[in-house]
Amino acid sequence: MDGLTVSTSQSLLEKGQTASELRQSSLNRSSDVKSSDKSFADTLKDSINKVNELQQKSDHLIEQLATGKSKNIPEVMIAAEKADIAMKLMVQVRNKIINAYQEIMKMQV
């Protein structure tokens, strides 16, 4: 299945791999790989915590730059962009979850 999923977003955040690299690596895996014991909620919480950490690191580096404690502008910009991309990714995941929930609520039993 193509598109954004929680597992691909987790890999993008942790490994920095693109979707095509993730597909290639998943094709190369053996078929006897066991699934993770983590639930969807745990994976989502871990992803949110990771985004929060990136945001806090970015804020800290920006504060250091603003106060003159650091002069490494590229490091600050990279941290800010990582935090921005992670936040945008998390918002898209949230939107997909809300859309799925709304579709389930529309179903008649």
MIMI-77083 format. One line per 8 residues: number of its first residue (from 1); their letters; for each residue x, y, z of N, C-alpha, C, O. Coordinates in steps of 0.001 Angstrom, whole numbers, always signed. Each point is the difference from the previous one (the first is absolute). Example, Ala and Ser with C-alpha at 12.3 -4.5 7.8 and 13.67 -1.06 7.14 Angstrom:
# MIMI-77083
1) as) +13190 -5690 +7800 -890 +1190 +0 +900 +1200 +0 +1036 -19 +665 ~ -1386 +1069 -1385 +820 +1190 +60 -770 +1090 +730 +509 +1108 +169
END
This chain:
# MIMI-77083
1) mdgltvst) +840 -1172 +0 -840 +1172 +0 +888 +1238 +0 +855 +148 +873 ~ -1045 +717 -1815 +767 +1233 -72 -638 +1054 +874 -1179 -90 +342 ~ +1955 +1080 +13 -533 +1111 +775 +598 +53 +1380 +886 -782 +343 ~ -1371 +1699 +433 +521 +255 +1327 -686 -898 +1014 -1228 -30 +85 ~ +2009 -687 +665 -511 -812 +1091 +787 +337 +1246 +1020 +686 -65 ~ -1494 -1171 +1202 +695 +268 +1253 +1383 -634 -27 +970 +601 +462 ~ -873 -1820 -1004 +1306 -664 -23 +978 +713 -926 +1182 +113 +326 ~ -1655 +372 -1478 +919 +711 -883 +373 +1351 +582 +1127 +460 -183
9) sqsllekg) -2058 +188 +884 +349 +1277 +612 +1010 -201 +1116 +893 +825 +188 ~ -1030 -1919 +556 +964 -316 +1049 +1381 -221 -612 +998 +486 +532 ~ -933 -1217 -1645 +1281 -256 -656 +579 +1276 -582 +1213 +206 +32 ~ -2072 +647 -561 +493 +1265 -532 +585 +866 +1101 +1017 +664 -201 ~ -1656 -670 +1362 +500 +798 +1115 +1290 -576 +572 +938 +740 +296 ~ -892 -2069 -139 +1149 -621 +648 +1178 -192 -948 +1139 +301 +359 ~ -1403 -803 -1569 +1081 -385 -904 +269 +1024 -1084 +1072 -4 -605 ~ -2025 +874 +353 +182 +988 -1048 -70 -595 -1393 +562 +559 -942
17) qtaselrq) -1247 -1687 +798 -108 -648 -1299 -1218 +520 -751 -1017 +355 +595 ~ +1147 -320 -1909 -1127 +388 -824 -953 -1178 -151 +333 -1124 +374 ~ -1512 +1378 -919 -988 -1061 -169 +511 -1079 -949 -238 -1186 +231 ~ +930 +1577 -1285 +522 -1003 -936 +1083 -852 +658 +85 -1200 -260 ~ +741 +1806 +1107 +1013 -773 +723 -658 -968 +978 +468 -1125 +174 ~ -1548 +1561 +461 -714 -881 +920 -614 -1183 -739 +43 -1133 +480 ~ -625 +1408 -1673 -580 -1098 -785 +1076 -984 -416 -206 -1213 +57 ~ +1351 +1727 -474 +1089 -867 -430 +492 -852 +1162 +243 -1195 -168
25) sslnrssd) -95 +1790 +1332 +468 -762 +1155 -1036 -1026 +451 +360 -1079 +472 ~ -1646 +1409 -615 -1023 -965 +385 -50 -1173 -980 -343 -1115 +392 ~ +680 +1353 -1657 +61 -1094 -967 +1176 -924 +289 -66 -1199 -274 ~ +1130 +1748 +822 +1199 -781 +274 -89 -802 +1290 +817 -894 +224 ~ -1784 +1192 +619 -147 -726 +1256 -485 -1414 -258 -702 -269 -975 ~ +1086 -615 +1854 -478 -1371 -125 -1443 -82 +481 -461 +856 +755 ~ -237 -1879 -1192 -1425 -112 +305 -262 -485 +1421 -1142 +35 +459 ~ +2183 -489 +250 -221 -524 +1342 +205 +1048 +1083 +149 -360 +1168
33) vkssdksf) -137 +1630 -1509 +151 +1054 +985 -1281 +112 +816 -1094 +88 -558 ~ +1234 -93 +1890 -1172 +88 +876 -470 +1436 +88 +799 +930 -102 ~ -2098 -750 +292 -547 +1350 +141 +318 +543 +1385 +240 -759 +939 ~ -243 +2043 -827 +329 +678 +1249 -1099 -240 +1028 -1171 -164 -345 ~ +1568 +147 +1610 -964 -190 +1079 -674 +1301 +398 -906 +0 +833 ~ +1343 +1119 -1426 -571 +1292 +354 -1377 +167 -637 -228 -403 -1140 ~ -674 +1000 +1896 -1335 +266 -516 +22 +1291 -818 +989 +733 +9 ~ -2072 -467 -703 -122 +1223 -791 +106 +1221 +901 +654 +983 -349
41) adtlkdsi) -1294 -1047 +1500 +28 +1127 +937 +1420 +264 +499 +415 +1153 +117 ~ +332 -2226 +179 +1383 +173 +449 +861 +620 -1087 +812 +884 +272 ~ -988 -1344 -1496 +764 +550 -1119 -329 +1472 -197 +892 +811 -246 ~ -2161 -467 +353 -422 +1385 -153 +568 +874 +1119 +472 +1108 -253 ~ -518 -1605 +1478 +565 +752 +1136 +1500 +207 -177 +512 +1089 +261 ~ +189 -2122 -701 +1443 +117 -231 +298 +1038 -1070 +947 +776 +126 ~ -1757 -765 -1180 +193 +973 -1074 -242 +1424 +496 +748 +916 -340 ~ -1777 -738 +1131 -300 +1329 +554 +1131 +457 +912 +401 +1163 -34
49) nkvnelqq) +112 -2080 +848 +1113 +345 +886 +1245 +376 -802 +726 +921 +375 ~ -480 -1628 -1471 +1156 +301 -846 -136 +1392 -629 +972 +753 -56 ~ -2171 -415 -413 -244 +1330 -564 +204 +1063 +1076 +588 +1049 -262 ~ -1068 -1318 +1455 +170 +939 +1112 +1481 +214 +313 +430 +1129 +238 ~ +345 -2208 -237 +1438 +122 +249 +679 +852 -1070 +851 +834 +311 ~ -1228 -1047 -1568 +573 +794 -1084 -348 +1476 +154 +843 +867 -231 ~ -2084 -581 +622 -429 +1380 +212 +782 +644 +1146 +437 +1145 -109 ~ -262 -1879 +1201 +727 +533 +1150 +1467 +243 -331 +573 +1009 +411
57) ksdhlieq) +36 -1930 -1153 +1399 +173 -407 +134 +1237 -884 +927 +792 +165 ~ -1854 -635 -1100 +15 +1158 -883 -141 +1291 +797 +737 +957 -235 ~ -1674 -923 +1172 -197 +1189 +834 +1253 +333 +807 +380 +1164 +122 ~ +250 -2193 +422 +1207 +205 +793 +1128 +575 -858 +685 +932 +421 ~ -490 -1487 -1628 +1051 +492 -881 -278 +1432 -466 +925 +805 -111 ~ -2182 -489 -157 -362 +1360 -404 +258 +975 +1150 +482 +1111 -219 ~ -804 -1532 +1439 +246 +842 +1169 +1499 +256 +185 +419 +1118 +302 ~ +375 -2169 -490 +1455 +170 +113 +535 +945 -1065 +880 +815 +276
65) latgkskn) -1402 -916 -1481 +434 +883 -1085 -399 +1446 +298 +776 +928 -226 ~ -1990 -752 +731 -495 +1352 +281 +766 +666 +1140 +174 +1219 +2 ~ +281 -2007 +960 +730 +577 +1134 +1498 +105 -255 +733 +539 +829 ~ -272 -1048 -1964 +1415 +101 -344 +856 -1121 +538 +1221 +42 -152 ~ -1818 -1047 +779 +766 -1127 +530 +474 -933 -1107 +961 -748 +181 ~ -1629 +793 -1317 +355 -843 -1145 +49 +863 -1254 -778 +941 -157 ~ +1690 -1273 -715 +105 +725 -1259 -159 -950 -1191 +302 +363 -1137 ~ -773 -1572 +1406 -143 -1022 -1035 -1385 +99 -647 -921 -733 +362
73) ipevmiaa) +793 +1634 -1305 -1291 +256 -655 -492 -1220 -790 -1187 -315 +73 ~ +2052 -388 -825 -501 -1169 -742 -607 -1081 +899 -1005 -615 -357 ~ +1615 +388 +1517 -544 -1000 +920 -1387 +412 +484 -901 -834 +99 ~ +733 +2100 +197 -1288 +514 +469 -1056 -130 -1100 -1129 -415 +261 ~ +1503 +770 -1480 -955 -79 -1116 -390 -1442 -297 -1163 -280 -288 ~ +2123 -635 +356 -313 -1411 -248 -935 -535 +1082 -957 -711 -305 ~ +1229 +1047 +1558 -872 -449 +1094 -1406 +575 -149 -987 -691 +251 ~ +899 +1954 -659 -1316 +626 -176 -767 -654 -1150 -1207 -217 +101
81) ekadiamk) +1906 -97 -1188 -664 -653 -1136 -440 -1418 +351 -1086 -426 -393 ~ +1921 -308 +1129 -392 -1344 +437 -1267 +63 +849 -922 -794 -181 ~ +892 +1740 +1099 -1167 +148 +863 -1231 +384 -809 -1096 -497 +261 ~ +1270 +1382 -1246 -1113 +427 -843 -543 -1157 -836 -1213 -192 -87 ~ +2103 -569 -520 -424 -1134 -829 -684 -1060 +859 -1014 -568 -405 ~ +1564 +300 +1586 -608 -982 +897 -1394 +436 +435 -913 -821 +91 ~ +752 +2110 +177 -1320 +512 +401 -995 -110 -1152 -1146 -400 +204 ~ +1578 +754 -1410 -895 -119 -1159 -404 -1447 -235 -1150 -285 -333
89) lmvqvrnk) +2100 -629 +507 -288 -1422 -167 -1002 -464 +1052 -932 -741 -312 ~ +1121 +1171 +1550 -913 -392 +1073 -1401 +558 -242 -987 -676 +290 ~ +885 +1887 -810 -1311 +584 -309 -693 -817 -1091 -1208 -228 +68 ~ +1967 -211 -1071 -597 -817 -1057 -471 -1348 +536 -1058 -492 -394 ~ +1842 -104 +1293 -418 -1258 +622 -1282 +218 +796 -918 -818 -58 ~ +856 +1923 +805 -1207 +325 +761 -1202 +150 -920 -1083 -504 +297 ~ +1275 +1201 -1422 -1098 +183 -950 -489 -1325 -557 -1204 -206 -153 ~ +2139 -701 -154 -387 -1324 -506 -780 -782 +1053 -973 -682 -322
97) iinayqei) +1398 +782 +1579 -699 -704 +1077 -1410 +561 +169 -953 -761 +171 ~ +815 +2072 -216 -1317 +633 +131 -902 -402 -1163 -1178 -297 +201 ~ +1724 +285 -1414 -792 -414 -1160 -449 -1452 +122 -1140 -327 -330 ~ +2024 -540 +799 -366 -1407 +180 -1091 -140 +1053 -936 -781 -170 ~ +1055 +1534 +1252 -1008 -36 +1055 -1356 +473 -533 -1034 -603 +289 ~ +1051 +1673 -1059 -1250 +526 -553 -626 -1006 -958 -1222 -146 -16 ~ +2014 -541 -771 -528 -1005 -919 -627 -1162 +781 -1045 -522 -388 ~ +1685 +127 +1478 -543 -1077 +822 -1315 +417 +638 -929 -802 +105
105) mkmqv) +852 +2068 +323 -1244 +501 +614 -1142 +65 -1008 -1165 -89 +389 ~ +1475 +245 -1681 -1038 +59 -1029 -587 -1376 -313 -1096 -101 -552 ~ +1826 -955 +905 -463 -1345 -311 -1240 -342 +809 -129 +358 +1171 ~ -777 -1063 -1834 -1204 -439 +689 +158 -1450 +397 +503 -828 -760 ~ -949 +543 +1980 +148 -1367 +508 -1272 -774 -221 -77 -1175 +359
END
